[in-house]
Amino acid sequence: MADSRMAGAQRRAWLSAALLSVALLVAPLLFWLLVPRPAPVMPARREPASALLPPPQPERAAPREVEVEAPPAPPPPRETTAARAEPVRGVVLDPEGRPSAGAVVRCRDEPGMTASADTEGRFELPPEADGCTATAAQPPLGDAEPTRLAAGRDNVLHLVAAGAIAGEVVDQSGRPVEAYLLAIESFVPAAAAVRGSADGRARQVTDPGGAFRLNELAPGRYVLTVSAAGRPPTRSSGVDVEAGRTTEGVRIVLPQGATLKGRVVDAASRAPVVEAQVELDSVTSSGANAISLVLTDANGEYALEGVPARGPFSVRVRHEDYMAKIVSGLDARGTGSARADIELRMLDDGGSREELTGIGAMLSVSSSGVTIAGIIEGGPAASAGLQQGDVIVRIDGENAKELPLADCIQRLRGPVGTRVSVGVERDGQVIDVTMRRDIVVR
């Protein structure tokens, strides 16, 4: 009986355990079937930084439609066409229409913008030369007429034909001077665009009739200088030369010169200076001076033949042991002779090599005329306020614009203590000053 009850209890225990196991297996299945399944979770996708949404912005009212005026269009660039971006090209032709190899083309508006023609006469300038006014030069021909250049077309510059001067040199009685030096003293071009330059080198002329001819001259006005033994440099009047023509019948009268005599001595000891050189100074800017220098003798005496018989002139005296000296304001006054005794000072350690009497200004020729190229410190010109670049327009009330360089130099020089009035042009204004000439050491 007890065994039966025990066996029944065991069966109930196994049955309970089996039911519990089944319940544990069935419950998850029922939960999976009865509860709704969530949407599958997808892995996050990486977006590029540019695709990220902007941070949330505060709310604002819906924008109203407003009529906005469009900004003005920017101005077009200065160079808009292909042609204007191109170099400026052209050709230079001689008076016969042939290519002029080696001619120099120059923009007047931009002096630094130049080009040289090749063997076919062709030239090329940068695009910036478009619209400039240009000329071409190839001495001895005359410069081409000013021509406005344009990019994109074949520009043509025509050189002007050369001219010539033919004439004779005679003495005061009309007899021909058979041998002399001839040079171009000054040249003023016919056109403002042409540069005022000419070959001023002196050339020896020998002809029984005193005849001469200068060929291949650019159009313009010329002044010639002639000199011969015993005859000081003499200038012609202005001679006009036209393109392709010869100006004939030019006659230059070469007068006999005077003789300058004197003695050169040591300024301290009064002893004669032997073998000092005495020569004309600044009588011409061309070098056509046939008057040779002379040396002092054992007594310091000299005789220089062929100095100007009239008008002021200067002589330069040099010796290796002494400072050079320019003696100015000399004038034979038509008497045939003049005298000048000269004292020289020994060289010292101060570095000065030359002394002269004048205003202390150095002159040169520019396109504006005779110009002050430098001022000597402490001289009369410096004290009077003259400046480098001043153009001399008057000397002692006389118009100096037409005077050659040599004439201006002689008129500004003179004896110590004498006065000279000078008018100079500066910045479009004329300034008149009066100075007392003095010894200037340089």
KOLBAKE-701431 format. One record per residue: residue in three letters; x, y, z of N, C-alpha, C in turn. Coordinates in steps of 0.001 Angstrom, whole numbers, plus 500000, padded with zeros to 6 digits. Example, Ala and Ser with C-alpha at 12.3 -4.5 7.8 and 13.67 -1.06 7.14 Angstrom:
% residues 2
ala513190494310507800512300495500507800513200496700507800;ser512850497750507080513670498940507140512900500030507870;
***
This chain:
% residues 442
met500833498827500000500000500000500000500877501233500000;ala501775501215500875502745502352500932503511502462499660;asp503801501299499034504546501338497769503696501948496688;ser502430501662496746501547502222495689501474503737495796;arg501369504199497053501292505669497203502577506341496761;met503673505719497052504984506302496639505108506342495133;ala504667505303494492504763505277493026503864506328492424;gly502705506577492989501802507602492463502423508996492609;ala503071509190493759503698510528493973504815510785492965;gln505528509759492646506632509919491667506092510235490301;arg504965509586489942504407509855488610503922511307488519;arg503308511794489604502827513170489576503988514147489473;ala505081513785490151506254514685490091506826514736488688;trp506902513591488006507431513566486624506471514277485669;leu505196514124485933504224514786485063504345516308485202;ser504508516784486440504646518241486659505895518763485981;ala506960517994486077508213518440485444508059518473483945;ala507341517515483338507175517488481889506333518650481427;leu505237518925482201504379520042481815505137521378481895;leu505943521518482944506723522762483078507697522921481911;ser508295521830481481509233521910480343508524522306479083;val507317521715478882506566522068477674506183523529477703;ala505757524008478897505353525426479011506512526354478676;leu507675525989479159508849526830478884509193526840477396;leu508911525794476683509207525736475250508134526448474437;val506858526353474863505767526896474082505640528406474278;ala505953528933475459505753530379475751506527531278474794;pro507794531046474538508487531954473562507897531919472172;leu507420530696471792506851530575470442505587531398470334;leu504734531308471367503502532078471353503814533570471346;phe504811534015472116505175535445472156505638535933470785;trp506403535117470066506920535502468727505791535628467726;leu504753534701467880503637534703466945502658535821467240;leu502423536141468517501363537058468879501832538515468933;val503065538846469320503531540239469477504004540780468117;pro503577542050467664504013542606466348505529542793466304;arg506074542488465096507536542619464933507921544051464573;pro508961544612465156509419545982464795510085546013463425;ala510119547227462850510789547388461535512259547076461675;pro512802546491460632514231546137460721515087547385460884;val516096547262461676517045548354461921518169548276460914;met518314549389460092519363549443459056520578550156459619;pro521730549727459206522955550428459671522991551857459142;ala523515552770459951523604554187459555524513554353458358;arg524082555188457374524872555442456164525675556715456337;arg526971556652455987527859557807456102527567558771454963;glu527303560020455283527046561056454289528275561954454194;pro528596562470452980529697563428452881529384564679453686;ala530464565336454077530302566508454926529410567554454288;ser529506567677452946528706568691452262527230568374452288;ala526876567094452550525465566715452523524811566834453886;leu525583567121454905524993567253456228524019568412456253;leu522934568184456965521939569242457050522457570372457893;pro522096571609457543522513572729458383521814572684459711;pro522415573308460685521747573313461998520419574027461890;pro519505573622462727518170574253462670518260575742462885;gln517473576470462116517450577912462183516187578361462901;pro516256579492463553515031579991464202513975580317463163;glu512776580174463588511673580450462673511644581920462293;arg511332582174461044511156583549460599509976583637459663;ala509500584789459513508328584994458665508668584693457224;ala507679584275456496507880583984455074508307585250454355;pro509359585160453497509847586370452831508824586918451847;arg508806588286451772507935588916450789508688589068449486;glu508017589102448424508638589318447127509005590793447000;val510317591073446867510807592435446746511554592575445431;glu511279593650444699511941593884443411513328594468443680;val514362593733443310515744594139443558516379594585442251;glu517029595756442264517692596275441057519007595554440842;ala519229595052439666520464594309439366521657595251439413;pro522817594787439938524015595647439981524472595995438576;pro525088597196438401525545597584437051526628596648436553;ala526620596424435252527621595538434658528993596201434709;pro530045595430435005531387596024435059531795596537433684;pro532628597618433635533048598142432333533905597134431595;pro533807597117430287534611596148429519536086596463429664;pro536940595456429586538378595717429665538834596616428521;arg539992597347428772540484598307427772540833597616426464;glu541452596472426549541801595734425334540751594652425142;thr539900594815424152538784593894423989538897593046422742;thr539705593481421800539805592729420555541126592017420471;ala541135590979419677542367590222419503543443591078418876;ala543006592008418006543993592842417327544747593713418326;arg544035594242419352544682595129420301545647594375421212;ala545524593081421297546447592300422112547687591906421327;glu547702592196420058548835591825419217549937592872419297;pro551180592484418994552242593493418850551926594428417691;val552520595612417745552357596586416663553481596355415663;arg553119596062414439554100595716413420554048596707412259;gly555164596786411526555208597664410378556508597539409633;val556735598476408708557929598451407872558425599882407687;val559748600031407597560377601327407343560944601294405932;leu560594602308405131561047602381403743561889603637403546;asp562888603544402663563703604705402348562976605562401312;pro563531606717400927562826607584399974562522606923398634;glu563265605858398279563017605147397025562011604018397187;gly561469603850398405560500602787398645561124601451398966;arg562420601419399234563097600162399561563152599976401067;pro563149598709401538563245598461402986564512599083403559;ser564385599684404717565516600365405356565959599561406565;ala566902598648406336567390597791407418568151598619408444;gly567896598344409724568606599024410796567993600327411244;ala566938600793410583566291602041411013565717601866412416;val565763602905413188565277602869414569563903603533414632;val562920602783415107561556603286415260561365603684416725;arg560805604860416936560662605387418297559299606025418479;cys558603605674419576557328606303419913557599607645420574;arg557005608702420034557175610023420643556511610081422007;asp555379609377422179554649609399423443555399608639424533;glu556125607597424153556879606768425088558312606686424575;pro559186607634424970560544607671424405561329606380424581;gly561024605612425618561763604381425841561283603214425008;met560206603385424259559641602308423451560216602404422035;thr561205601576421738561888601622420449562020600220419864;ala562320600188418582562568598917417893563460599201416700;ser564228598205416296565100598322415121564537597483413991;ala564576598038412793564083597314411621565059596212411238;asp564525595066410819565377593944410422565860594133408985;thr566444593088408412567006593190407066565952593490406010;glu564688593224406318563600593526405388562889594831405751;gly563482595589406671562882596859407064561724596737408018;arg561423595525408499560254595313409347560605595504410814;phe559624596002411583559830596231413006558621595718413778;glu558817595532415065557741595078415943557875595767417295;leu556777596371417744556704597016419055555682596280419916;pro555755596399421238554793595711422103553388596251421925;pro552360595513422393550973595969422231550719597357422799;glu551493597763423820551293599076424421551572600219423446;ala552229599919422332552519600956421336551322601257420448;asp550223600522420611549031600775419807548531602194420051;gly548457602993418991547970604367419097549050605404419312;cys550320604980419472551367605970419693551764606623418366;thr552332607818418466552832608530417293554320608257417183;ala554739607679416071556109607195415938556815607837414756;thr558142607861414858558998608268413758560067607192413586;ala560771607255412470561882606345412217563092607165411805;ala564261606721412231565492607459411934566550606509411406;gln567265606969410404568435606265409886569328607278409169;pro570220607936409938571107608922409303571864608285408143;pro572144609056407091571955610502406991570595610923406457;leu569671609984406272568357610351405769567593611130406824;gly566597611880406364565751612595407299564787611643407980;asp564397611988409212563468611148409960562113611083409271;ala561438609957409465560105609774408889559121610742409528;glu558125611156408751557081612013409287556352611285410421;pro555944611989411475555225611338412580553992610604412075;thr553856609350412474552767608492412009552136607796413206;arg550802607775413255550092607110414345550022605615414045;leu550555604796414947550593603352414755549314602708415275;ala548951601582414665547765600835415094548062599354415026;ala547665598633416055547823597177416053546848596568415047;gly547265595446414481546393594741413550546495595204412119;arg547397596153411838547582596574410450549077596741410192;asp549445596792408922550848596932408538551183598415408432;asn551806598949409479552153600369409507553384600630408637;val553384601739407924554479602081407018555043603449407414;leu556362603500407629557056604751407927558013605045406781;his557919606248406206558730606634405055559815607615405496;leu561076607232405335562187608133405614562248609229404546;val562737610389404943562788611542404042564131611571403325;ala564122611966402075565353612017401285566336613026401874;ala567626612751401731568665613650402212568849614813401249;gly569418615887401791569738617042400963571230617277400950;ala571656618438400481573082618751400377573283620255400430;ile574514620666400749574915622077400719576156622186399843;ala576148623131398941577303623381398085577641624868398153;gly578942625173398272579331626569398368580824626759398226;glu581328627914398685582740628237398572583192629046399788;val584502629004400055585105629772401140586107630742400512;val585980632022400856586849633052400293587394633927401423;asp588445634686401113588967635637402094588236636964401957;gln588678637972402711587970639254402713588007639975401367;ser588998639637400534589078640259399207588344639459398146;gly587749638339398532587007637523397575587827636427396933;arg589103636313397261589917635237396690589614633923397410;pro589625632795396670589310631514397309590375631110398320;val589925630526399403590817629908400384590922628444399985;glu592111628012399622592259626699398990592250625539399985;ala592664625745401231592715624656402213592129625162403531;tyr591213624393404089590565624802405333589880623602405985;leu589487623812407250588673622840407971587220623284407903;leu586325622319407670584889622611407555584125621673408484;ala583156622210409202582346621364410101580950621951410228;ile580016621104410695578655621555411013578655621996412471;glu578420623277412690578437623820414052577135623533414790;ser576020623672414095574726623405414729573722622967413672;phe572671622282414128571651621753413232570307621812413946;val569330622423413291567961622458413796567096621708412794;pro566507620572413179565748619764412217564522620490411693;ala564100620084410500562946620721409866561645620362410559;ala561563619160411133560347618707411813560621618588413294;ala559599618913414093559777618879415546560072617474416039;ala559638616444415281559833615080415746561258614602415557;val562019615277414721563373614836414412564314615263415529;arg565237614428415862566226614780416880567266615710416269;gly567646616728417031568575617737416543570016617286416607;ser570411616382415744571792615917415739572313615899414305;ala573606616091414185574245616047412874575716615737413087;asp576360615249412030577777614931412109578578616234412115;gly579070616615413294579803617864413410581303617713413317;arg581780616542412942583225616341412843583830617208411736;ala584966617803412081585642618654411094586260617800409999;arg586199618288408772586805617590407638587701618569406879;gln588802618045406406589749618874405658589280619012404216;val589242620240403725588839620512402348590010621181401638;thr590347620664400455591381621272399612590821621413398207;asp590693622644397748590137622898396421590670624237395921;pro591180624292394680591732625559394159590728626700394148;gly589478626365393981588458627404393960587784627617395308;gly588273626925396350587681627056397678586312626419397802;ala585951625550396827584596624981396806584466623820397788;phe583257623610398267582951622464399142581544621971398837;arg581282620752399265579943620153399137579742619188400305;leu578630619346401000578243618435402081577020617653401626;asn577147616349401516576061615498401038575370614778402199;glu574260614142401861573507613299402783573164614035404073;leu572519615166403936572103615975405068570599615846405289;ala570200615666406530568777615634406859568185617029406700;pro566923617137406339566304618455406179566356619260407475;gly566630620553407344566704621410408516567581622616408245;arg567900623346409308568760624530409195570121624228409791;tyr571174624574409021572551624293409406573331625593409575;val574280625565410514575292626608410630576644625910410496;leu577472626386409564578767625771409297579873626598409942;thr580974625931410262582163626599410795583346626285409894;val584119627312409575585299627171408725586482627800409434;ser587656627173409306588888627732409872590061627297409008;ala591083628158408948592299627854408186593492628418408942;ala594691628072408493595903628554409143595910630079409164;gly596079630646410356596084632095410502594723632740410431;arg593676631932410286592313632456410168591434631748411205;pro590904632488412171590143631869413262588825631294412766;pro588229630380413543586936629802413157585885630872412906;thr585205630736411774584161631684411380582910630894411028;arg581774631368411496580520630668411244579756631284410085;ser579026630415409391578144630886408326576837631360408934;ser576026631995408150574643632257408565573859630950408404;gly572612630947408829571820629723408738571577629307407294;val571752628014407030571550627459405689570429626428405768;asp569346626651405001568204625734405014568393624644403968;val568163623404404393568281622254403503566925621572403409;glu566489621299402176565229620611401935565493619183401483;ala564495618340401687564629616934401335564861616770399836;gly565907616024399489566174615690398097566703616836397260;arg567075617968397882567555619104397110568908619582397627;thr569671620240396766570964620815397134570821622329397259;thr571199622844398428571224624287398630572567624809398131;glu572542625556397054573773626013396414574029627501396667;gly575249627922396311575592629328396382575942629826397773;val576233628911398713576596629334400061578026629880400029;arg578227631076400533579544631719400512579936632097401936;ile581117631637402353581615631927403697582896632734403563;val582910633917404188584088634783404162584929634496405398;leu586170634113405155587081633730406239588157634811406387;pro588029635697407375588977636808407493590309636370408101;gln591310637199407903592607636969408530592485637265410027;gly593181636460410820593113636636412256594152637615412773;ala594102637886414061595074638751414736596099637878415453;thr597063638530416100598107637822416841598027638224418317;leu598006637217419176598017637456420618599424637167421137;lys600021638149421807601363637993422357601317638201423870;gly602339637680424529602406637882425969603489637042426595;arg603467636994427927604478636269428695603770635489429796;val604235634263430005603679633407431047604718633262432147;val604320633598433400605261633563434520604646632835435696;asp605510632449436639605098631841437904604467632931438775;ala603288632647439323602575633666440096603307634055441366;ala604090633161441934604783633455443190606157634077442968;ser606943633468442082608332633917441907608509634888440756;arg607523635007439865607599635830438664608614635298437663;ala609089634078437877610028633466436933609266633019435697;pro609899633038434506609212632605433288608875631114433335;val607722630783432811607315629381432678607626628969431253;val608572628033431121609047627604429805608206626426429310;glu607916626449428017607153625399427333605745625231427886;ala605138626319428279603707626303428582602931626341427259;gln601827625618427194601007625575425984599952626682426028;val599841627405424925598843628468424810598005628180423570;glu596679628125423736595800627807422604594444628469422783;leu593722628638421675592362629164421734591462628180422484;asp590483628721423206589590627861423991588128628202423699;ser587342627159423428585884627282423253585497628283422171;val586266628327421077585876629198419966584886628498419040;thr584762627196419166583819626430418363583479625156419106;ser582275624675418899581872623406419513582049622232418566;ser582439622507417329582572621456416320583998620938416183;gly584983621690416668586373621270416525587031621757415253;ala586342622577414465586941623095413228587828624288413560;asn588919624022414249589847625072414669591229624739414114;ala591649625483413111592936625229412466594078626007413110;ile593812626721414197594848627518414861595574626621415855;ser596816626285415552597580625365416400598069626066417656;leu598232625285418727598766625834419970600236626205419789;val600744627057420674602152627455420663602738627231422050;leu604077627147422113604782626959423381605550628226423738;thr605628628513425011606423629662425455607914629333425323;asp608707630380425077610151630176424906610867630270426259;ala612181630417426208612983630445427438612642631638428312;asn612105632684427750611712633865428525610226633863428902;gly609545632742428560608115632663428835607260633388427823;glu607873633846426722607138634606425713606413633664424742;tyr605287634142424216604542633378423214603929634343422208;ala603567633806421034602852634570420005601896633612419308;leu600606633794419546599567632928418989598907633654417827;glu599139633150416619598602633796415423597286633148415001;gly596353634003414590595071633507414100593948633622415114;val594117634435416164593015634634417113591996635567416471;pro590749635577416953589744636471416361590182637928416420;ala589994638634415288590381640039415240589378640927415964;arg588150640463416093587121641231416783586305640301417669;gly585800640866418755584943640101419642585715639393420730;pro585045639045421817585726638381422933586152636959422585;phe587291636566423104587758635190422948588557634815424196;ser588863633536424310589592633022425470590761632171425002;val591791632091425854592897631163425613593077630306426864;arg593535629100426645593840628172427735595353627988427797;val595902628087429001597341627946429218597567626753430142;arg598470625856429710598710624643430496600199624349430623;his600530623783431783601882623280432031601751622193433088;glu602539621147432958602368619990433831602596620309435301;asp603346621356435615603633621689437012602674622731437578;tyr601766623236436758600909624350437181599432624023436938;met598592624753437649597160624685437372596889625306436004;ala596035624657435230595639625244433943594851626517434207;lys594932627441433262594251628716433433593582629121432133;ile592319629519432233591589630050431081591512631561431242;val592102632260430287592089633720430303591012634167429324;ser589996634865429812588840635215428981588707636720428834;gly587764637123428006587500638538427795588544639233426945;leu589326638473426173590348639075425316589695639618424047;asp590252640704423486589683641299422280590769642108421577;ala591049641735420304592057642476419532591505643787419004;arg590194643956418988589513645196418587589916645667417186;gly590188644706416311590471645030414926591838645626414679;thr592706645630415670594031646239415497595058645274414927;gly594730644004414851595666643011414326596532642372415386;ser596530642892416612597333642278417676596748642630419034;ala597051641804420015596624642039421394597678641404422300;arg597670641810423567598668641276424494597973640792425771;ala598493639671426291597995639140427552599143638459428279;asp599583639040429409600569638413430279599815637579431310;ile600300636376431522599523635385432283600358634835433431;glu599754634738434606600399634139435774599790632769436040;leu600656631798436297600213630445436630600575630128438076;arg599672629396438731599920628974440104600320627500440124;met601286627201440988601759625825441103600630624915441581;leu600673623669441136599712622681441618599931622445443105;asp598850622248443842598959621918445265598203620632445529;asp598051620313446812597383619063447177595871619226447300;gly595355620398446953593922620621447098593074619937446046;gly593694619448444991592947618741443955592466619612442824;ser592525620940442987592080621826441907593087621786440771;arg592563621736439556593433621601438387593311622777437426;glu592319623652437639592068624692436641591410625901437293;glu591736627091436791591061628298437225590650629123436010;leu589547629842436164589060630693435083588280631841435691;thr587928632794434841587127633939435276585783633896434556;gly584710633873435319583377633807434724582323633734435798;ile581235633019435515580126632941436477580094631599437201;gly580945630651436798580959629367437490579831628444437083;ala579517628402435799578481627510435289579011626762434077;met578668625478433987579040624667432830577823624553431906;leu578047624749430616576957624812429645576988623603428713;ser575823623277428180575693622223427162574515622580426273;val574376621836425189573278622069424251572218620993424448;ser570960621390424576569841620465424681568810620831423623;ser567721620078423582566663620369422611566007621725422875;ser566155622242424101565569623535424445566492624703424147;gly567772624423423913568746625477423664569973625285424523;val570747626364424689571937626300425539571470626237426996;thr571902625185427691571382624869429022572518624793430033;ile572231625178431261573207625035432342573285623565432742;ala574457622969432511574644621541432799575185621309434195;gly575756622337434817576295622174436158576649623517436760;ile576627623578438068576949624799438802578153624515439698;ile579158625384439642580338625230440490580046625869441847;glu580216625079442879579900625537444228580735626760444605;gly580071627746445157580758628951445603580953629991444519;gly580584629688443272580758630634442185579617631633442100;pro579734632647441228578675633654441084577321633060440699;ala577319632058439827576044631471439403575333630805440574;ala576089630115441418575489629485442593574930630531443550;ser575679631607443753575214632671444656573976633366444114;ala573840633443442788572686634111442173571458633216442101;gly571596631931442458570453631027442461570187630310441156;leu571126630364440208570940629602438973571021628115439287;gln570344627311438464570249625883438731570560625074437481;gln570963623856437710571153622931436598569824622739435873;gly569851622794434560568638622657433758568057623973433291;asp568512625088433867568043626397433391568487626606431938;val567591627139431123567886627420429712568199628900429570;ile569335629210428978569756630598428827569010631225427649;val568285632316427932567495632980426891567981634403426615;arg568706635024427552569222636373427347570588636511428009;ile571483637250427349572767637625427938572955639119427680;asp573047639874428750573170641341428656572092641938427762;gly570872641430427903569729641962427177569581641458425754;glu570533640688425251570459640186423870569879638777423854;asn569026638528422861568416637208422712569498636148422518;ala569527635162423409570559634131423351570042632826422764;lys568762632770422380568207631515421873568841631092420555;glu569303632073419774569899631747418480571420631699418537;leu572007631944419701573463631950419800574003630530419921;pro575094630234419215575736628931419398576328628805420800;leu576628627580421174577187627310422498578466628112422741;ala579374628132421746580651628828421927580452630316422194;asp579487630935421519579228632358421742578717632618423155;cys577822631757423634577309631930424996578434631817426021;ile579339630853425804580457630688426740581312631950426771;gln581670632468425610582538633640425561581875634860426190;arg580572635004426026579884636183426558579714636111428073;leu579672634913428618579538634789430068580885634931430773;arg581957634627430075583282634832430644583645636325430557;gly584692636707431279585142638094431216586046638432432381;pro586581639643432407587508640043433464586862640012434845;val587688639818435868587223639782437247586574641116437614;gly585424641039438266584744642238438743583749642834437780;thr583783642447436509582803642981435554581458642289435752;arg580393642971435360579039642447435562578462641856434275;val577584640883434448576859640295433334575455639959433811;ser574460640304432996573066639958433314572638638777432443;val571952637851433066571563636614432384570082636355432651;gly569349636029431591567962635598431719567864634115431445;val567273633352432367567125631908432190565655631531432276;glu565299630502431546563928629990431586563881628757432467;arg562944628772433421562799627650434353561315627429434619;asp560836626224434337559424625879434574558479626870433902;gly558838627280432679557966628166431915558069629627432272;gln558920629983433223559090631375433609560518631822433336;val560689633115433006562015633679432761562467634416434019;ile563666634093434465564249634699435654565494635465435232;asp565578636736435601566733637576435266567576637799436510;val568887637577436363569819637813437466571024638578436928;thr571668639327437795572893640036437441574004639551438366;met575148639214437782576261638640438551577530639424438286;arg578437639365439237579752639939439073580732638782438817;arg581404638806437693582325637718437348583462637643438392;asp583914636417438592584945636196439599585811635022439182;ile586916634818439921587801633679439668587122632426440198;val587037631422439364586428630142439729587493629065439611;val587669628286440667588660627213440672587924625878440691;arg588364624984439849587720623656439811588748622567439615;
***
